Amino acid sequence: MPMSRRPKNPSALRLLGAQMQTARRAAGLTQRSLANAVHVDPETIASVEQGRRRLMPDLAARLDQALGTRGLLAAGVENLPEIDRFPMYAEQYMVHEREAIALSWYDALVVPGLLQTEDYARAVLRERVPVHDEDEIEAKTAARVARQEILRRRTPPTLSFVVWEPVLHLGIGGPAVRREQLRRLRECAELPGVSLQFLPTRTSSHAGLNGPFTLLETPEHQHLAYAEGQRGSQWVSDPDEVSILACKYAMLRSQALSPLESKDLLDHLLGGTP
């Protein structure tokens, strides 16, 4: 996942982090005890206090409640300079992805990362322009594969994927990689809690023309969205905007093949691939 290249304002982040640190100390809490209270890793608290990580609105609201700061931190996030308000790092998405109780993913460019084989992921990363060096490709491949632990959680999330059919016909990595990837998709289609659907090229309606996006629900039942483009990634937390994307996803599911028809399509492609 690409990171936004929008520049940051480090002084604004540090100022907000210092305010948070002061409030935490006034409340008599350590970084670890505060992290436990708001259900995040202690490193997250440390990074925010040091101005190394953007304080997300949902976490700011929980911190205000835990620290008794009456909306101070949420207001600070809301009033950050525009250049610094939404740096939208992919790492923040991955934190939410690991903890999500439900995730809905539409992709029209490649197989969704959670369903990629290692060789397919590596081949996708090798297509990047400008190119990654080999060490970076291997590190990013390993990180992408590690994210797939979500599929093997003791209590897995509810996962829904809608993928535009042309993705299945792309020869990324060559015939052997494509065939292995098709097999992986067929296996994933049988996992409990997973719904995999393909939007056929013959469809006359297409609610996803503006590009890929992901919807997720946090353990606190907050609904968020994440979208990627050529120039970076974007978090969407505004309820109205998330609702629009949720409506688009519902339309995409209705326009796509059913999960059973999608399995049949994979069986057909596997029977016809070398």
WONORCOR-V160524 format. One record per run of one state. SS is the DSSP state (H for helix, E for strand, - for the rest). FROM is the first residue (numbers start at 1). TO is the last residue. If there is no record, write none. Layout:
((SS,FROM,TO) (SS,FROM,TO))
This chain:
((-,1,9) (H,10,26) (-,27,30) (H,31,38) (-,39,41) (H,42,49) (-,50,56) (H,57,67) (-,68,71) (H,72,78) (-,79,81) (H,82,85) (-,86,89) (H,90,99) (-,100,101) (E,102,107) (-,108,112) (H,113,115) (-,116,117) (H,118,126) (-,127,133) (H,134,152) (-,153,157) (E,158,164) (-,165,165) (H,166,169) (-,170,174) (H,175,188) (-,189,193) (E,194,199) (-,200,212) (E,213,217) (-,218,222) (E,223,229) (-,230,231) (E,232,236) (-,237,238) (H,239,255) (-,256,258) (H,259,272) (-,273,274))
